[in-house]
Amino acid sequence: MGRKVSPLTVETIDLLPEPCRRCVFWELGGNARPRGSDDAGLQKEAWLSSLVLEWGSAGHVISVDGIPAGYSLFAPASFLEQVGMQAARPVSRDAVLLATLAVEPRFEGQGIGRVLLQSMARDLIKRKVRAVEAFADRAWTGRACHIPVGFLEACGFQVVREHPRYPLLRMDLRTVLRWRDAREAALEALRVPSGHPALRPVPTAPPDLRPDNGA
């Protein structure tokens, strides 16, 4: 099974799943157009284009045998207006915010989430970023933009600012890079054929998300 990880840019934005392709919950906060609308899609493209010019790619898209399998979205907190509405703010000055990390259902349980985290770590370390933080969900029961606390903690994140529902978690980026030597064999073992039943380690956004759970 061939995997390809590409930077999230205007050229790859159409690989994002719906409704994430047309949602700017994290990017524009209260200024976001309705999720799933054409206006939101245009907002997302304009936001991404501006960010790439000023800072660089805002995440990664991973494909398996040419089929989009998952993606991540990350940026400095100053570029993500929804951060200002999170009770557990602020994001640390030395960290970039991992806003979203999602895997398509047919590719769940194959280590895609960890590959996306590794790719993010390599990218951000080149940019001299020390750590990554994320607002997670303690009560996640379905696909939503906030990442489940359990997944992040299993990957080495630790809570740095408490909240009953959406705490802020943090991880030193060097921790992710150490996985390659220690866990590469385990990741390879998770590469099962397409269509094989799999567990769900990371969420994608459903059509019925509430306003506070965008993509």
Phi and psi in degrees as a GROMACS rama.xvg file:
@    title "Ramachandran Plot"
@    xaxis  label "Phi"
@    yaxis  label "Psi"
@TYPE xy
-88.0365  130.773  GLY-2
-112.431  141.954  ARG-3
-134.296  126.27  LYS-4
-107.339  123.616  VAL-5
-120.873  146.327  SER-6
-62.7116  145.829  PRO-7
-82.2304  108.531  LEU-8
-136.924  -177.773  THR-9
-60.1479  -31.5768  VAL-10
-70.8447  -25.1517  GLU-11
-112.213  2.94458  THR-12
-60.6213  -31.8807  ILE-13
-72.332  -5.07733  ASP-14
-81.0461  -11.9144  LEU-15
-68.8993  143.34  LEU-16
-72.4082  157.476  PRO-17
-83.6776  144.176  GLU-18
-88.9488  8.32835  PRO-19
-60.4553  -33.8237  CYS-20
-61.2674  -28.527  ARG-21
-120.674  50.9696  ARG-22
-144.461  132.825  CYS-23
-128.196  40.3406  VAL-24
-55.2076  -55.8318  PHE-25
-73.1051  -37.9798  TRP-26
-67.9232  -46.1961  GLU-27
-118.864  -4.09765  LEU-28
54.5482  -123.975  GLY-29
-68.1149  -13.9356  GLY-30
-92.4483  3.9212  ASN-31
-72.5857  139.86  ALA-32
-75.578  163.899  ARG-33
-54.3535  134.248  PRO-34
-58.2822  134.889  ARG-35
89.3321  -6.97594  GLY-36
-84.7434  159.986  SER-37
-63.7467  -34.7662  ASP-38
-62.4466  -40.7285  ASP-39
-65.359  -37.4458  ALA-40
-62.036  -41.0101  GLY-41
-67.5046  -39.2005  LEU-42
-61.177  -42.3149  GLN-43
-64.07  -43.5785  LYS-44
-64.4544  -41.3764  GLU-45
-66.0228  -42.1786  ALA-46
-61.5146  -46.5726  TRP-47
-65.0024  -42.1775  LEU-48
-60.0946  -43.4731  SER-49
-65.5133  -42.5587  SER-50
-65.3816  -42.6983  LEU-51
-61.2038  -40.2057  VAL-52
-65.8931  -37.6105  LEU-53
-89.5207  -33.5985  GLU-54
-128.828  -33.2985  TRP-55
126.011  -174.911  GLY-56
-60.1994  150.396  SER-57
-106.801  20.7675  ALA-58
156.13  -161.389  GLY-59
-141.15  152.057  HIS-60
-119.265  130.335  VAL-61
-111.406  131.726  ILE-62
-115.822  145.853  SER-63
-120.134  117.054  VAL-64
52.0634  40.1783  ASP-65
82.9201  -0.527948  GLY-66
-106.218  126.29  ILE-67
-56.2457  127.378  PRO-68
-116.318  -21.0235  ALA-69
179.077  170.58  GLY-70
-157.115  163.253  TYR-71
-129.599  153.295  SER-72
-131.838  121.205  LEU-73
-145.278  152.923  PHE-74
-169.722  162.804  ALA-75
-58.4173  145.024  PRO-76
-57.8703  -28.8502  ALA-77
-65.2984  -18.9589  SER-78
-92.7994  -4.30147  PHE-79
-118.487  101.102  LEU-80
-66.1399  -25.8982  GLU-81
-65.928  -21.4359  GLN-82
-56.853  -38.5663  VAL-83
-67.035  -9.98055  GLY-84
-104.491  2.33866  MET-85
-89.2767  130.132  GLN-86
-64.2084  -29.642  ALA-87
-88.4599  10.9447  ALA-88
-64.7994  165.437  ARG-89
-93.7702  165.432  PRO-90
-74.9793  140.762  VAL-91
-60.3574  148.522  SER-92
-66.6867  -24.1471  ARG-93
-94.8963  9.40911  ASP-94
-119.707  153.235  ALA-95
-101.882  146.945  VAL-96
-91.3371  125.885  LEU-97
-85.7021  103.992  LEU-98
-81.4662  -44.8202  ALA-99
-143.634  142.778  THR-100
-144.677  118.203  LEU-101
-136.572  150.056  ALA-102
-128.53  134.09  VAL-103
-63.5907  141.791  GLU-104
-51.5638  -41.0987  PRO-105
-69.49  -13.5421  ARG-106
-112.108  10.9851  PHE-107
-68.0206  149.287  GLU-108
80.1605  11.5765  GLY-109
-112.347  15.4458  GLN-110
80.4754  12.1584  GLY-111
-62.8152  -40.6471  ILE-112
-59.8478  -43.6265  GLY-113
-67.0829  -37.1774  ARG-114
-63.0257  -40.9403  VAL-115
-63.8635  -39.4256  LEU-116
-65.5637  -40.8576  LEU-117
-62.0555  -43.5271  GLN-118
-63.3915  -41.381  SER-119
-61.253  -44.577  MET-120
-60.0561  -47.1151  ALA-121
-60.7776  -42.7739  ARG-122
-62.5934  -49.6742  ASP-123
-71.6956  -33.331  LEU-124
-63.7003  -36.1445  ILE-125
-63.2894  -26.3202  LYS-126
-92.9655  10.6627  ARG-127
68.3963  28.3219  LYS-128
-88.5931  135.779  VAL-129
-90.4173  -36.724  ARG-130
-145.554  164.911  ALA-131
-127.25  141.357  VAL-132
-126.529  160.541  GLU-133
-152.679  140.7  ALA-134
-87.1245  112.826  PHE-135
-105.365  174.485  ALA-136
-118.937  120.046  ASP-137
-77.345  -20.459  ARG-138
-119.064  30.8289  ALA-139
-66.0699  124.876  TRP-140
-125.668  0.851687  THR-141
-161.538  -166.85  GLY-142
-78.4686  124.045  ARG-143
-155.455  165.831  ALA-144
-70.8767  -37.484  CYS-145
-66.6003  134.113  HIS-146
-81.7317  140.236  ILE-147
-58.7852  136.245  PRO-148
-56.5169  -43.1169  VAL-149
-58.9802  -40.1114  GLY-150
-64.2438  -46.7563  PHE-151
-65.1014  -40.8706  LEU-152
-65.071  -36.5792  GLU-153
-65.3482  -23.0974  ALA-154
-95.9925  4.57853  CYS-155
107.134  0.582479  GLY-156
-74.4112  151.778  PHE-157
-132.041  145.255  GLN-158
-68.4271  129.14  VAL-159
-115.618  -17.6836  VAL-160
-145.707  117.652  ARG-161
-77.0652  151.975  GLU-162
-159.696  141.769  HIS-163
-55.9467  -33.8004  PRO-164
-115.277  -46.0521  ARG-165
-123.178  75.7083  TYR-166
-74.0653  163.13  PRO-167
-99.004  125.288  LEU-168
-112.097  157.098  LEU-169
-141.589  148.849  ARG-170
-147.418  136.907  MET-171
-67.5607  127.728  ASP-172
-62.7067  -26.926  LEU-173
-65.0971  -24.1464  ARG-174
-62.0527  -39.2935  THR-175
-65.7618  -41.132  VAL-176
-65.7768  -27.0262  LEU-177
-68.7029  -18.5767  ARG-178
-60.5096  -32.0338  TRP-179
-59.1303  -45.9841  ARG-180
-72.4686  -41.133  ASP-181
-83.0219  -27.6969  ALA-182
-126.883  5.58405  ARG-183
-58.3974  -40.2691  GLU-184
-62.6407  -38.8585  ALA-185
-66.9568  -38.515  ALA-186
-64.6438  -41.7329  LEU-187
-61.1682  -37.8793  GLU-188
-66.5435  -21.0952  ALA-189
-84.3993  -2.29251  LEU-190
-82.3168  86.0185  ARG-191
-94.2131  162.394  VAL-192
-61.3426  152.357  PRO-193
-56.8496  140.378  SER-194
89.3552  -9.92182  GLY-195
-68.5189  134.521  HIS-196
-56.8272  137.353  PRO-197
-141.773  157.128  ALA-198
-76.8349  172.646  LEU-199
-116.031  97.8345  ARG-200
-85.0499  -28.4458  PRO-201
-139.06  144.844  VAL-202
-87.2291  154.108  PRO-203
-116.843  162.76  THR-204
-85.1581  135.429  ALA-205
-87.973  165.03  PRO-206
-63.9273  -21.33  PRO-207
-107.136  32.8963  ASP-208
-64.1765  144.835  LEU-209
-76.3615  163.463  ARG-210
-55.8722  -27.8116  PRO-211
-90.7353  8.54266  ASP-212
-130.961  63.2073  ASN-213
-83.3017  -166.714  GLY-214
